[in-house]
Amino acid sequence: MQQKELNERSPLRVLDQSIHGGLGRGNIGVVVARHGVGKTAFLVGVALDELLRGRHVLHVSLDQTAERVRAYYDEIFAELSHAEGLADVWEVRLDLERHRRIHCYLGGTFSLERLREALAFMKQHGDFTPQALLIDGYDFASTTRADVQGLRVIARELDAELWMSAVTSRVAPRDVHGVPEPVAHLRDVIDVILYMAHDGRAVHVGLLKDHDNPDVSELKLALDPTTLLLFRE
């Protein structure tokens, strides 16, 4: 299988259809789940989908080292290429790595200002401007609406999609739309909200918010906890 065909057959096309064409440039998507359910794997799946289209991706981790994040990419790409019989695996892998950057801000060192500085440095010295931005491990519990709006401004300046992850708990309160805290109180400043839950066999991905559409579609998407690959249900 060739790279283009692999991307066209990606299970994420199901997500695109469910949210009427995709997240969209300049918009914010958040995947919410309990600890250890697969949020990072989901974000890496999104990133690989973008990379297979030849787009630049910046993966920002706030709770894992660059080595650990890179290991996620290596493992998931290896599983994906093996499962789909991808041709020219090493050539494709090198191309993906050329289009990807990983930045880590551990111990509460992340800020909008530091992100802006990193983006400016990459553009000036590396001719690199991400078309997809992923922020994993963001602390939604202590963030403000102004912070989220600030991230939206950055995404729009980049003309990039912004995907983020949020940790919730089993007992977290939910709003009338089923959105759990700590993102429920920020629902109106987030464009797409997904929820991941493990049923013992697979991790199901549900859609809780689809832009401003009042009727949210059922999402037939899941994550294999063994291979960490997304698949259509």
NUZA-296764 format. One record per residue (C-alpha): x, y, z; residue number from 1. Coordinates in nm, 3 decimals. Layout:
<nodes>
NODE | c1 | c2 | c3 | num
NODE | X | Y | Z | NUM
...
</nodes>
This chain:
<nodes>
NODE | c1 | c2 | c3 | num
NODE | 0.000 | 0.000 | 0.000 | 1
NODE | 0.121 | 0.348 | -0.086 | 2
NODE | 0.128 | 0.642 | 0.154 | 3
NODE | -0.158 | 0.829 | -0.017 | 4
NODE | -0.385 | 0.524 | -0.010 | 5
NODE | -0.304 | 0.462 | 0.356 | 6
NODE | -0.412 | 0.815 | 0.443 | 7
NODE | -0.731 | 0.790 | 0.239 | 8
NODE | -0.827 | 0.470 | 0.422 | 9
NODE | -0.750 | 0.609 | 0.767 | 10
NODE | -1.020 | 0.554 | 1.034 | 11
NODE | -0.995 | 0.926 | 1.100 | 12
NODE | -1.198 | 0.980 | 0.783 | 13
NODE | -1.487 | 0.859 | 1.000 | 14
NODE | -1.419 | 1.146 | 1.240 | 15
NODE | -1.400 | 1.394 | 0.951 | 16
NODE | -1.741 | 1.281 | 0.829 | 17
NODE | -1.893 | 1.294 | 1.177 | 18
NODE | -1.782 | 1.652 | 1.236 | 19
NODE | -1.882 | 1.771 | 0.890 | 20
NODE | -1.543 | 1.779 | 0.721 | 21
NODE | -1.297 | 1.790 | 1.009 | 22
NODE | -1.186 | 2.016 | 1.289 | 23
NODE | -1.089 | 2.303 | 1.058 | 24
NODE | -0.793 | 2.539 | 1.058 | 25
NODE | -0.786 | 2.779 | 1.351 | 26
NODE | -1.019 | 2.561 | 1.560 | 27
NODE | -0.967 | 2.373 | 1.887 | 28
NODE | -1.045 | 2.007 | 1.943 | 29
NODE | -1.014 | 1.840 | 2.284 | 30
NODE | -1.011 | 1.469 | 2.364 | 31
NODE | -1.116 | 1.396 | 2.723 | 32
NODE | -1.050 | 1.072 | 2.914 | 33
NODE | -0.935 | 0.929 | 3.243 | 34
NODE | -0.567 | 0.861 | 3.311 | 35
NODE | -0.415 | 0.584 | 3.101 | 36
NODE | -0.704 | 0.541 | 2.858 | 37
NODE | -0.518 | 0.644 | 2.541 | 38
NODE | -0.530 | 1.020 | 2.491 | 39
NODE | -0.167 | 1.042 | 2.380 | 40
NODE | -0.212 | 0.752 | 2.138 | 41
NODE | -0.515 | 0.928 | 1.991 | 42
NODE | -0.323 | 1.252 | 1.944 | 43
NODE | -0.033 | 1.065 | 1.783 | 44
NODE | -0.284 | 0.899 | 1.550 | 45
NODE | -0.412 | 1.244 | 1.450 | 46
NODE | -0.055 | 1.366 | 1.403 | 47
NODE | 0.043 | 1.069 | 1.185 | 48
NODE | -0.264 | 1.129 | 0.972 | 49
NODE | -0.150 | 1.488 | 0.914 | 50
NODE | 0.211 | 1.383 | 0.853 | 51
NODE | 0.103 | 1.128 | 0.591 | 52
NODE | -0.053 | 1.420 | 0.404 | 53
NODE | 0.284 | 1.594 | 0.400 | 54
NODE | 0.186 | 1.855 | 0.658 | 55
NODE | 0.407 | 1.999 | 0.931 | 56
NODE | 0.316 | 1.894 | 1.286 | 57
NODE | 0.429 | 2.030 | 1.622 | 58
NODE | 0.365 | 1.796 | 1.916 | 59
NODE | 0.384 | 1.974 | 2.252 | 60
NODE | 0.396 | 1.752 | 2.561 | 61
NODE | 0.345 | 1.891 | 2.909 | 62
NODE | 0.380 | 1.565 | 3.103 | 63
NODE | 0.612 | 1.333 | 2.907 | 64
NODE | 0.970 | 1.352 | 2.784 | 65
NODE | 1.059 | 1.388 | 2.417 | 66
NODE | 1.200 | 1.034 | 2.421 | 67
NODE | 0.870 | 0.894 | 2.547 | 68
NODE | 0.667 | 1.089 | 2.292 | 69
NODE | 0.899 | 0.977 | 2.011 | 70
NODE | 0.856 | 0.617 | 2.127 | 71
NODE | 0.479 | 0.655 | 2.086 | 72
NODE | 0.528 | 0.769 | 1.726 | 73
NODE | 0.772 | 0.488 | 1.649 | 74
NODE | 0.549 | 0.220 | 1.800 | 75
NODE | 0.225 | 0.335 | 1.642 | 76
NODE | 0.381 | 0.394 | 1.302 | 77
NODE | 0.542 | 0.048 | 1.311 | 78
NODE | 0.206 | -0.112 | 1.395 | 79
NODE | 0.029 | 0.090 | 1.127 | 80
NODE | 0.279 | 0.018 | 0.851 | 81
NODE | 0.281 | -0.354 | 0.935 | 82
NODE | -0.098 | -0.384 | 0.956 | 83
NODE | -0.154 | -0.204 | 0.626 | 84
NODE | 0.146 | -0.339 | 0.434 | 85
NODE | 0.291 | 0.006 | 0.371 | 86
NODE | 0.548 | 0.019 | 0.093 | 87
NODE | 0.883 | 0.201 | 0.138 | 88
NODE | 0.842 | 0.207 | 0.517 | 89
NODE | 1.180 | 0.359 | 0.602 | 90
NODE | 1.151 | 0.626 | 0.335 | 91
NODE | 0.806 | 0.722 | 0.460 | 92
NODE | 0.924 | 0.721 | 0.821 | 93
NODE | 1.213 | 0.958 | 0.746 | 94
NODE | 0.977 | 1.188 | 0.558 | 95
NODE | 0.738 | 1.195 | 0.855 | 96
NODE | 1.020 | 1.279 | 1.095 | 97
NODE | 1.129 | 1.568 | 0.874 | 98
NODE | 0.780 | 1.714 | 0.903 | 99
NODE | 0.748 | 1.668 | 1.281 | 100
NODE | 0.882 | 1.859 | 1.580 | 101
NODE | 0.845 | 1.759 | 1.947 | 102
NODE | 0.869 | 2.016 | 2.227 | 103
NODE | 0.830 | 1.936 | 2.597 | 104
NODE | 0.749 | 2.172 | 2.882 | 105
NODE | 0.762 | 1.971 | 3.201 | 106
NODE | 0.700 | 2.081 | 3.559 | 107
NODE | 0.455 | 2.359 | 3.481 | 108
NODE | 0.694 | 2.550 | 3.252 | 109
NODE | 0.448 | 2.589 | 2.965 | 110
NODE | 0.303 | 2.928 | 2.878 | 111
NODE | 0.157 | 3.099 | 2.574 | 112
NODE | 0.461 | 3.325 | 2.563 | 113
NODE | 0.702 | 3.031 | 2.555 | 114
NODE | 0.498 | 2.863 | 2.284 | 115
NODE | 0.503 | 3.180 | 2.075 | 116
NODE | 0.880 | 3.208 | 2.120 | 117
NODE | 0.929 | 2.848 | 2.007 | 118
NODE | 0.708 | 2.897 | 1.702 | 119
NODE | 0.892 | 3.213 | 1.603 | 120
NODE | 1.230 | 3.040 | 1.642 | 121
NODE | 1.121 | 2.742 | 1.428 | 122
NODE | 0.992 | 2.972 | 1.157 | 123
NODE | 1.298 | 3.195 | 1.152 | 124
NODE | 1.571 | 2.936 | 1.188 | 125
NODE | 1.413 | 2.618 | 1.059 | 126
NODE | 1.163 | 2.739 | 0.799 | 127
NODE | 0.906 | 2.534 | 0.990 | 128
NODE | 0.549 | 2.643 | 1.052 | 129
NODE | 0.312 | 2.374 | 1.184 | 130
NODE | -0.015 | 2.311 | 1.007 | 131
NODE | -0.128 | 2.094 | 1.298 | 132
NODE | -0.052 | 2.169 | 1.662 | 133
NODE | -0.102 | 1.912 | 1.939 | 134
NODE | -0.081 | 1.994 | 2.309 | 135
NODE | -0.086 | 1.685 | 2.531 | 136
NODE | -0.134 | 1.704 | 2.907 | 137
NODE | -0.281 | 2.054 | 2.924 | 138
NODE | -0.411 | 2.147 | 3.270 | 139
NODE | -0.771 | 2.242 | 3.195 | 140
NODE | -0.856 | 2.238 | 3.566 | 141
NODE | -0.654 | 2.553 | 3.631 | 142
NODE | -0.674 | 2.725 | 3.294 | 143
NODE | -0.884 | 3.031 | 3.214 | 144
NODE | -1.107 | 3.122 | 2.924 | 145
NODE | -0.849 | 3.384 | 2.828 | 146
NODE | -0.581 | 3.113 | 2.807 | 147
NODE | -0.793 | 2.900 | 2.575 | 148
NODE | -0.879 | 3.202 | 2.364 | 149
NODE | -0.509 | 3.282 | 2.349 | 150
NODE | -0.441 | 2.935 | 2.211 | 151
NODE | -0.714 | 2.990 | 1.953 | 152
NODE | -0.544 | 3.310 | 1.842 | 153
NODE | -0.220 | 3.119 | 1.793 | 154
NODE | -0.397 | 2.847 | 1.594 | 155
NODE | -0.558 | 3.107 | 1.370 | 156
NODE | -0.231 | 3.291 | 1.317 | 157
NODE | -0.074 | 2.961 | 1.212 | 158
NODE | -0.383 | 2.861 | 1.012 | 159
NODE | -0.348 | 2.528 | 1.192 | 160
NODE | -0.576 | 2.279 | 1.361 | 161
NODE | -0.518 | 2.259 | 1.737 | 162
NODE | -0.583 | 1.928 | 1.917 | 163
NODE | -0.548 | 1.897 | 2.294 | 164
NODE | -0.600 | 1.636 | 2.565 | 165
NODE | -0.769 | 1.673 | 2.902 | 166
NODE | -0.781 | 1.441 | 3.203 | 167
NODE | -1.114 | 1.375 | 3.369 | 168
NODE | -1.225 | 1.134 | 3.640 | 169
NODE | -1.501 | 0.878 | 3.688 | 170
NODE | -1.684 | 1.105 | 3.932 | 171
NODE | -1.634 | 1.432 | 3.743 | 172
NODE | -1.958 | 1.630 | 3.702 | 173
NODE | -2.101 | 1.664 | 3.353 | 174
NODE | -2.305 | 1.940 | 3.195 | 175
NODE | -2.640 | 1.892 | 3.023 | 176
NODE | -2.458 | 1.793 | 2.703 | 177
NODE | -2.264 | 1.516 | 2.877 | 178
NODE | -1.934 | 1.705 | 2.869 | 179
NODE | -1.729 | 1.629 | 3.183 | 180
NODE | -1.519 | 1.867 | 3.382 | 181
NODE | -1.259 | 2.005 | 3.362 | 182
NODE | -1.367 | 2.109 | 3.010 | 183
NODE | -1.745 | 2.149 | 3.060 | 184
NODE | -1.714 | 2.508 | 3.182 | 185
NODE | -1.506 | 2.589 | 2.873 | 186
NODE | -1.737 | 2.417 | 2.627 | 187
NODE | -1.833 | 2.733 | 2.440 | 188
NODE | -1.469 | 2.818 | 2.356 | 189
NODE | -1.388 | 2.468 | 2.227 | 190
NODE | -1.504 | 2.363 | 1.881 | 191
NODE | -1.495 | 1.981 | 1.900 | 192
NODE | -1.498 | 1.764 | 2.213 | 193
NODE | -1.434 | 1.389 | 2.212 | 194
NODE | -1.460 | 1.143 | 2.500 | 195
NODE | -1.266 | 0.816 | 2.533 | 196
NODE | -1.381 | 0.527 | 2.753 | 197
NODE | -1.255 | 0.169 | 2.794 | 198
NODE | -1.510 | -0.115 | 2.804 | 199
NODE | -1.257 | -0.395 | 2.862 | 200
NODE | -1.220 | -0.478 | 2.493 | 201
NODE | -1.152 | -0.149 | 2.322 | 202
NODE | -1.137 | 0.221 | 2.392 | 203
NODE | -1.442 | 0.381 | 2.234 | 204
NODE | -1.423 | 0.738 | 2.108 | 205
NODE | -1.744 | 0.937 | 2.142 | 206
NODE | -1.840 | 1.277 | 2.007 | 207
NODE | -1.974 | 1.527 | 2.261 | 208
NODE | -1.955 | 1.852 | 2.066 | 209
NODE | -1.945 | 1.917 | 1.691 | 210
NODE | -1.880 | 2.286 | 1.636 | 211
NODE | -2.217 | 2.466 | 1.659 | 212
NODE | -2.423 | 2.175 | 1.527 | 213
NODE | -2.708 | 2.100 | 1.769 | 214
NODE | -2.734 | 1.736 | 1.658 | 215
NODE | -2.418 | 1.542 | 1.739 | 216
NODE | -2.356 | 1.236 | 1.524 | 217
NODE | -2.272 | 0.894 | 1.661 | 218
NODE | -1.901 | 0.832 | 1.610 | 219
NODE | -1.801 | 0.480 | 1.504 | 220
NODE | -1.437 | 0.503 | 1.612 | 221
NODE | -1.229 | 0.314 | 1.867 | 222
NODE | -0.870 | 0.258 | 1.980 | 223
NODE | -0.712 | -0.085 | 2.014 | 224
NODE | -0.541 | -0.078 | 2.359 | 225
NODE | -0.284 | -0.338 | 2.245 | 226
NODE | -0.167 | -0.188 | 1.915 | 227
NODE | -0.275 | 0.170 | 1.997 | 228
NODE | -0.423 | 0.191 | 1.648 | 229
NODE | -0.753 | 0.360 | 1.572 | 230
NODE | -1.013 | 0.155 | 1.390 | 231
NODE | -1.366 | 0.185 | 1.256 | 232
NODE | -1.633 | 0.018 | 1.467 | 233
</nodes>
